[in-house]
Amino acid sequence: MSDPNMKRASLADIKRMREAGELRHNPNAPAGDSLGHDFWAKAMMASPQGTPPKSVHLKLDPEVFEFFKSQGKGHLTRMQEVLRAYANAHR
């Protein structure tokens, strides 16, 4: 996380901030800019370069697996993307 506008906070920090009334949400805030159809029409998934992926055996709760599988083809790739995003957020 190199964005100077981003601050890391643990779940405990967020709960404390909420209880102290430090978190604010404006339900009337305008929506952010849309990336538009052209952007998404050209978007492609990219795999990281370098070390090949490692094959592992992973036990999942049935409802977790069924959720990703219900999203259609590519459910294993989506699981990998969620795990990657989690790891990146916690580095």
LINKADA-V674419 format. One record per pair of residues at least 24 apart in sequence whose ideal C-beta (glycine too) atoms are under 10 Angstrom apart, sorted by sequence separation. I is the first residue (numbers start at 1). J is the second residue. If there is no record, write none. Layout:
BEGIN
I;J  I;J
END
This chain:
BEGIN
58;83  53;80  45;74  47;77  45;77  45;78  47;80  45;81  48;84  8;89  8;90  6;89  8;91  1;88  1;89  1;90  1;91
END
